[in-house]
Amino acid sequence: MDTEAQGFNPGLIVLLVVGGLVSAFLVGNYALYVYAQKNLPPRKKKPVSKKKLKKEKLKQGVAPPGE
């Protein structure tokens, strides 16, 4: 069982396969991200509750109407 006779180090093969899978995964993710940015409509923001609006106004020092 002489592994050197084959010319390929099994560790190197494993490293190349794992590296290839990881790089393919990253490239695929990037491609999907670019595709989504171009083709999908932007997400709508959640409506801000009136309580939060009041808190923000109080933080800024603006008196809420009716008080």
VENHULIN-V91032 format. One record per pair of residues at least 4 apart in sequence whose C-alpha atoms are under 7 Angstrom apart, sorted by the first residue. I is the first residue (numbers start at 0). J is the second residue. If there is no record, write none. Layout:
# VENHULIN-V91032
((I:J) (I:J))
This chain:
# VENHULIN-V91032
((3:7) (8:12) (9:13) (10:14) (11:15) (12:16) (13:17) (14:18) (15:19) (16:20) (17:21) (18:22) (19:23) (20:24) (21:25) (22:26) (23:27) (24:28) (25:29) (26:30) (27:31) (28:32) (29:33) (30:34) (31:35) (32:36) (33:37) (34:38) (35:39) (47:51) (47:52) (48:52) (49:53) (50:54) (51:55) (52:56) (53:57) (53:63) (54:58) (55:59) (56:60) (56:61) (56:62) (56:63) (57:61) (57:62))
